[in-house]
Amino acid sequence: MSSAVSSGSGAGGGEDGGAASPSKASVMARARPSAATLRAVAPGISEALITTAAGLVTAIPAVIAFNLITHSIRDFAARTDDFALEVLNVVERQQPVSARVPEGVEVRR
């Protein structure tokens, strides 16, 4: 493997052990008018595209998993609500007739 060593100092990127990030190299190449050629900025742009692709490879499955889990939780909540209503119906049917509230009568709490 080869390592990139910066001969400059300061904003050139020599502080981090000699390796400058591709995006920093791209910005620095664009800052100098004489070096602003496609050959100078292409490595930084290609690195940004690769990083974007890696981000999409990570984000798309995460969004799919999030949607599946959200659907599962909503389905579980709906089934729980249905079960609670069924339990209330069974309890209501078990009460004696005298304890039931007649239909059409509003109960204040």
N, C-alpha and C positions, 0 to 999 in steps of 0.2 A: 504494500500500500504506500502511496505517496502522501506526504503531508504538505499542506500549503503554509508557507512561512512568509510573513509580511516583513518587508524591509523598511516600511514607513513606521511612523509613530502617531499616536493620537487617534484621530477619527478613522485611520486606515485599518484598525482592527488588530493591532499587535498585542493588545493587553491580555487576551484570552489564551495565551500559549502559542500564538502563531496562526491559528485557524480562524479565518473570517467567515461569517455566515454567508450563504449564497445571496440572500436578499440584501445584505449590507454591501457585498461586492457589486451587486447590480446597481444599487443606489450610488455608490461611489463612482462606478463607471459612467453613469449618466450625469454625474456632477461635473465631470471633465469633458468639455465639448469635443476635444480631439479624440477621446476614447469612446464616444457614444455611438458605436457602430453595433450592428446586429450581433457580430461575433463577440463583442464585449458584454452585452446585456443578455444574450441567449442563455448562458448557464443559470443566471438568477431567475429568469422567467421559467425555464424548464423545471427548476427546483420548486418554484411556487406552484406550477401545474401539478407536479408530483405530490406535493403536500396537499393540494386541494383534492386530488383524487383519493389520497389516503383518508382525508377527512370525510369524504362522501362514502367511502367503503365502510367507515366506522359509523357514520350518522344514519345511513339508510336502514341498516338492520336494527339500530336502536329505536328509530321511529316506528318500524314495523312491530318490534317487541312491545313498545309502549302502547300502540293501538290495540294489540292483542290482549295485553294485560288489562287495559281500560275496559275493553268489551267484556272480558271475563268478570271483572268487578261489577260492572253494571248488570250483567246477567245474574250474578250471585245476589245482588241487592234486590233485583226484581223477584227472584225466586224466594228470597227471605220475606219480602213484603207479602207475597201470595200465601206463604206458609203462615205468617202472623194473622192474616185475615181468615184463613181456614180455622186456625185455633180459636180465634174470637167467635166465629160462627158456631163451632162445636160447643164452646162454653155457653154461648147465648142459648143454644138449643137445650142445654142441660138444666137451665134455670127453670123453676116452677112458673106456671102461667101467671100467677099473681105478682111475681117480681118483675115481669117484663113490662117495658114501657110501650104503651099503645102507639101504633103508627100514626104519624102526623103530629105527635106531641113533641114540642121542643124541650130539650133538657138543658137547663142552665147550670153552669159549673162555676 
